[in-house]
Amino acid sequence: MGFISWIIIGGLAGYIASIFMKTEEKMGKIANTAAGVVGGTAANYVLGKFGIAGLDGFGIQSLVVCIIGAAVVIGIVKVIKK
């Protein structure tokens, strides 16, 4: 995926993950986008180590991987902030 696609899907994934984690108003749009991009990248890396295809293109599978990764990143941020 291109850089712009990463930002778009990362932002969407970060927003969705922040709703699930109940942090959508606390973190802000930029932090949610960053969580989506970082979480998606990390999740893709971990899935690759297990031989599972993660982020191949712009689709549902990529969005799900990014949402899961973003939720993990948001959870880590919540623990660190406490």
C-alpha positions in Angstrom: 0.0 0.0 0.0 1.1 3.5 -0.6 1.8 6.1 2.0 -1.6 7.9 1.6 -3.4 4.5 1.8 -1.6 3.8 5.0 -2.7 7.1 6.5 -6.3 6.6 5.3 -6.7 3.0 6.5 -4.7 3.8 9.7 -6.9 6.8 10.5 -10.1 4.7 10.0 -8.7 1.8 12.0 -7.5 4.1 14.8 -10.9 5.7 15.0 -12.8 2.4 15.1 -10.3 1.0 17.6 -10.7 4.1 19.8 -14.5 3.6 19.8 -14.0 0.0 21.0 -11.5 1.1 23.6 -13.6 4.1 24.7 -10.8 6.6 24.1 -12.2 8.5 21.0 -12.5 11.8 22.7 -9.5 11.5 25.0 -6.8 10.8 22.4 -7.7 13.0 19.4 -7.6 12.4 15.7 -3.9 12.6 15.2 -3.2 10.1 18.0 -5.9 7.7 16.7 -4.4 7.9 13.2 -0.9 7.2 14.6 -2.2 4.3 16.7 -3.8 2.9 13.5 -0.7 3.2 11.4 1.7 1.9 14.1 -0.7 -0.8 15.2 -1.3 -1.9 11.6 2.4 -2.0 10.9 3.1 -4.0 14.1 0.3 -6.4 13.5 1.4 -6.9 9.9 4.9 -7.7 11.1 3.7 -10.2 13.7 1.4 -11.9 11.2 4.2 -12.1 8.7 6.4 -14.0 11.3 3.6 -16.6 11.5 3.3 -16.9 7.8 -0.1 -15.2 7.6 -0.7 -12.5 5.0 -1.7 -9.3 6.7 -1.8 -6.0 4.8 -1.7 -6.8 1.1 -3.9 -4.1 -0.2 -6.8 -1.7 0.7 -9.6 -4.0 1.9 -11.5 -5.5 4.8 -8.6 -7.8 5.8 -6.2 -4.9 6.0 -8.7 -2.9 8.0 -9.3 -5.7 10.5 -5.5 -6.2 11.0 -5.1 -2.4 11.5 -8.0 -2.3 14.0 -6.6 -5.1 16.1 -3.1 -3.6 16.0 -4.5 -0.1 16.8 -6.5 -1.5 19.7 -3.4 -3.1 21.1 -1.4 0.2 20.8 -4.3 2.2 22.4 -4.4 -0.4 25.2 -0.7 0.0 25.8 -1.0 3.8 25.8 -3.8 3.6 28.4 -1.7 1.4 30.7 1.3 3.7 30.4 -0.8 6.8 31.1 -2.2 5.4 34.4 
